[in-house]
Amino acid sequence: MKLADRVSLIEEAATLATAAKAAEMKRAGIDVVGFGAGEPDFDTPDHIKAAANRALAAGHTSYAKPTSGIPEARAAVCKKYLRDNALTYQPDQVIVTVGGKEALYLAFMALLNPGDEVLLPVPYWVSFAEQIKLCGGVVVPIVGSDATDLKITPKQVAAALTPRTKILVFNSPSNPGGFAYTPAETRAIADVLTGRNVVVFSDEMYDQLRYGDARDNLSFAAISPEWFGKTITFNAASKTHAMTGWRIGYAAGPREIIRAMAKLQTHTTSGTATFIQHALVEALTGDQSHVEARRREFEQRGRFMHERLCGLKDVTCVRPTGAFYCFPNVSGTYARLGVKSSVEFCALVLDRVHVALVPGSAFGMDTHVRLSFATDMGAITKGVERLEELVGRE
């Protein structure tokens, strides 16, 4: 049997593959420290679970009507965006999806024709490039550097623009980079694109997890009326509210695009489970005290992990100012460890000291690896000590 050509265009998500390998070793009785998972290490808050239980008890188990999201959920998304992002959306500008990943995929499907170019900052989240290729688009990478804290610059964006540019993907705070753009940096990127027929996909999944001097957030759609009309703002309950397994996300943007996404949704997932949408309402409009408590915890963990990683021999690391990742440059160790890539580096680390990392090649940057600090301080300490044992200290 011959599979479709599109399957050969993409690779399995390395983040999920890493987690699966670590889990397999753990089942075999090996003490593995996992820094691979991109999900919080705490449970969904009880009041959110209670809302789902109430919805089930009330019989909210039929198809969502409309498919794009029940009215209560879309109204809750509007309230969240106004409260946290200073964005005023109407319910018909919102779509509720099976995780943030579906929202992004539907948007690429709605906008990309074969040959359309998408400006994609590097490092990037694992599924961006694969989704673009599946939708017939052309990935135009814009590579950040350690000198700019892995952020792209307006000059780079200007140089990458062509008549075929259709979309700029803008992810802040960044997965995997762990950095967040300042309001001034965000505006500078927007200035380069002003007046051009380019849509911005603003991935803000970690918008409530910003640290230190990066606490001041500016959503791309909040820059100006022009950008409000040309930006799709993506988010999900997964990271902020520890709901990764619930698979519920959302997006807001221009009505024409949201309608197109909803049309596609009717022939794919038929929408998100109704009782889970009621849980989303509680997550976005109910008690928010857990959000700040967890943000402070992640900030402490990130500071500790960053300091220890910077002490490793031949390793440099950008300070994390958002999300829950460190993304160190480990290429300085390759020669003396006898490896030639981030994949080989991660395989060596897992085999020798039983620490699970994600290779930077999955994010377009083979010189780096990703570590998640969404785990307890004991595990972080143990894992970094094992890395010190293998890599050495300065």
Backbone hydrogen bonds, N-H to C=O, Kabsch-Sander energy under -0.5 kcal/mol:
donor,donor_aa,acceptor,acceptor_aa,energy
3,L,1,M,-0.6
7,V,4,A,-1.4
8,S,4,A,-0.6
8,S,5,D,-1.0
9,L,5,D,-0.5
9,L,6,R,-1.0
10,I,7,V,-1.0
17,A,13,A,-1.9
18,T,14,A,-2.6
19,A,15,T,-1.8
20,A,16,L,-2.1
21,K,17,A,-2.2
22,A,18,T,-2.4
23,A,19,A,-2.2
24,E,20,A,-2.0
25,M,21,K,-2.0
26,K,22,A,-2.2
27,R,23,A,-2.2
28,A,24,E,-1.0
29,G,26,K,-2.0
30,I,25,M,-2.2
32,V,30,I,-1.3
33,V,354,H,-2.4
34,G,32,V,-0.7
35,F,33,V,-0.7
35,F,356,A,-2.4
48,I,45,P,-1.0
49,K,45,P,-1.8
50,A,46,D,-2.7
51,A,47,H,-1.2
52,A,48,I,-1.6
53,N,49,K,-2.2
54,R,50,A,-2.5
55,A,51,A,-2.0
56,L,52,A,-2.3
57,A,53,N,-2.6
58,A,54,R,-1.8
59,G,56,L,-1.6
60,H,55,A,-2.8
61,T,59,G,-2.2
69,G,66,P,-1.9
73,A,70,I,-0.5
74,R,70,I,-2.2
75,A,71,P,-2.3
76,A,72,E,-1.8
77,V,73,A,-2.1
78,C,74,R,-1.8
79,K,75,A,-2.0
80,K,76,A,-2.4
81,Y,77,V,-2.5
82,L,78,C,-1.9
83,R,79,K,-2.6
84,D,80,K,-2.9
85,N,81,Y,-1.6
86,A,82,L,-0.9
87,L,81,Y,-1.8
89,Y,87,L,-0.9
93,Q,90,Q,-2.7
94,V,91,P,-1.6
95,I,251,A,-2.4
96,V,68,S,-3.1
97,T,249,G,-2.5
99,G,97,T,-1.9
102,E,98,V,-0.7
103,A,99,G,-1.2
104,L,100,G,-2.1
105,Y,101,K,-2.2
106,L,102,E,-2.9
107,A,103,A,-1.9
108,F,104,L,-2.4
109,M,105,Y,-2.6
110,A,106,L,-2.1
111,L,107,A,-1.3
112,L,108,F,-2.7
115,G,136,G,-2.2
116,D,113,N,-2.4
117,E,164,R,-2.6
118,V,138,V,-2.7
119,L,167,I,-2.9
120,L,118,V,-0.6
120,L,140,V,-2.4
122,V,142,I,-3.1
124,Y,363,F,-1.9
128,F,125,W,-1.5
129,A,125,W,-0.6
130,E,126,V,-0.6
131,Q,127,S,-2.7
132,I,128,F,-2.3
133,K,129,A,-2.1
134,L,130,E,-2.4
135,C,131,Q,-1.6
136,G,133,K,-1.7
137,G,132,I,-2.5
138,V,116,D,-3.0
139,V,137,G,-0.5
140,V,118,V,-2.8
142,I,120,L,-2.1
143,V,141,P,-0.5
144,G,122,V,-3.2
144,G,142,I,-0.5
145,S,151,K,-0.6
148,T,145,S,-1.2
149,D,146,D,-1.5
150,L,145,S,-3.7
151,K,148,T,-1.7
157,V,153,T,-2.0
158,A,154,P,-2.6
159,A,155,K,-1.9
160,A,156,Q,-1.3
160,A,157,V,-0.5
161,L,157,V,-0.9
161,L,158,A,-0.6
165,T,162,T,-1.8
166,K,117,E,-3.1
167,I,117,E,-1.4
168,L,199,V,-2.3
169,V,119,L,-2.6
170,F,168,L,-0.5
170,F,201,F,-3.1
172,S,170,F,-0.6
172,S,203,D,-1.4
174,S,179,F,-3.0
178,G,174,S,-2.2
186,T,182,T,-2.4
187,R,183,P,-2.5
188,A,184,A,-2.0
189,I,185,E,-1.7
190,A,186,T,-2.1
191,D,187,R,-2.4
192,V,188,A,-1.1
193,L,189,I,-0.9
193,L,190,A,-0.7
194,T,190,A,-1.2
196,R,193,L,-2.4
198,V,196,R,-1.9
199,V,166,K,-2.5
200,V,230,K,-2.5
201,F,168,L,-2.7
201,F,199,V,-0.5
202,S,200,V,-0.8
202,S,232,I,-2.6
203,D,170,F,-2.2
203,D,201,F,-1.0
204,E,202,S,-0.9
204,E,234,F,-2.2
207,D,204,E,-1.9
209,L,206,Y,-2.3
210,R,208,Q,-0.5
211,Y,321,T,-2.3
214,A,211,Y,-2.2
215,R,212,G,-1.2
217,N,215,R,-0.8
222,A,219,S,-1.4
223,I,220,F,-1.5
228,F,224,S,-2.0
229,G,225,P,-1.6
230,K,227,W,-0.5
232,I,200,V,-2.7
233,T,231,T,-0.5
233,T,252,A,-2.9
234,F,202,S,-2.7
234,F,232,I,-0.6
235,N,250,Y,-2.5
237,A,248,I,-1.9
241,H,237,A,-1.7
243,M,237,A,-0.6
243,M,238,S,-1.3
244,T,238,S,-0.6
246,W,243,M,-1.0
247,R,243,M,-0.8
247,R,244,T,-0.7
249,G,97,T,-2.3
249,G,99,G,-0.5
250,Y,235,N,-2.7
251,A,95,I,-2.1
252,A,233,T,-1.8
253,G,93,Q,-2.0
258,I,254,P,-2.5
259,R,255,R,-2.9
260,A,256,E,-1.6
261,M,257,I,-2.5
262,A,258,I,-2.4
263,K,259,R,-2.1
264,L,260,A,-2.0
265,Q,261,M,-2.2
266,T,262,A,-1.5
267,H,264,L,-1.4
268,T,265,Q,-1.5
270,S,265,Q,-2.3
274,T,62,S,-0.6
275,F,60,H,-0.5
277,Q,273,A,-1.6
278,H,274,T,-1.5
279,A,275,F,-1.3
280,L,276,I,-2.0
281,V,277,Q,-1.9
282,E,278,H,-1.6
283,A,279,A,-2.5
284,L,280,L,-2.5
285,T,281,V,-2.1
286,G,282,E,-2.5
291,V,288,Q,-1.4
292,E,288,Q,-0.9
293,A,289,S,-1.7
294,R,290,H,-2.3
295,R,291,V,-2.1
296,R,292,E,-2.4
297,E,293,A,-1.6
298,F,294,R,-2.9
299,E,295,R,-2.3
300,Q,296,R,-2.1
301,R,297,E,-2.3
302,G,298,F,-2.9
303,R,299,E,-2.1
304,F,300,Q,-2.1
305,M,301,R,-2.9
306,H,302,G,-2.5
307,E,303,R,-2.1
308,R,304,F,-2.0
309,L,305,M,-2.6
310,C,306,H,-2.3
311,G,307,E,-0.6
311,G,308,R,-0.7
312,L,309,L,-1.6
313,K,392,G,-2.6
315,V,312,L,-1.4
316,T,329,N,-1.6
321,T,178,G,-2.7
322,G,178,G,-1.6
323,A,206,Y,-0.5
323,A,209,L,-2.2
325,Y,322,G,-0.7
326,C,371,L,-2.6
329,N,316,T,-2.9
330,V,328,P,-0.8
330,V,367,T,-1.8
331,S,367,T,-1.1
332,G,314,D,-0.5
333,T,330,V,-2.1
334,Y,331,S,-1.0
337,L,333,T,-1.9
338,G,334,Y,-1.0
338,G,335,A,-0.6
339,V,334,Y,-2.4
345,F,341,S,-2.2
346,C,342,S,-2.5
347,A,343,V,-2.1
348,L,344,E,-2.3
349,V,345,F,-2.4
350,L,346,C,-2.4
351,D,347,A,-2.3
352,R,348,L,-3.0
353,V,349,V,-2.0
354,H,349,V,-0.7
354,H,350,L,-0.6
355,V,349,V,-0.9
356,A,33,V,-2.9
357,L,355,V,-0.6
358,V,370,R,-1.8
360,G,368,H,-2.1
362,A,359,P,-1.5
363,F,360,G,-1.9
364,G,361,S,-1.4
365,M,360,G,-2.5
368,H,365,M,-1.4
369,V,328,P,-1.7
370,R,358,V,-2.8
371,L,326,C,-2.7
372,S,35,F,-2.5
373,F,324,F,-2.0
375,T,373,F,-1.4
380,I,376,D,-2.1
381,T,377,M,-2.8
382,K,378,G,-2.4
383,G,379,A,-2.8
384,V,380,I,-2.6
385,E,381,T,-2.2
386,R,382,K,-1.8
387,L,383,G,-1.9
388,E,384,V,-2.5
389,E,385,E,-1.9
390,L,386,R,-1.6
391,V,387,L,-3.5
392,G,387,L,-0.6
392,G,388,E,-1.7
394,E,311,G,-2.5
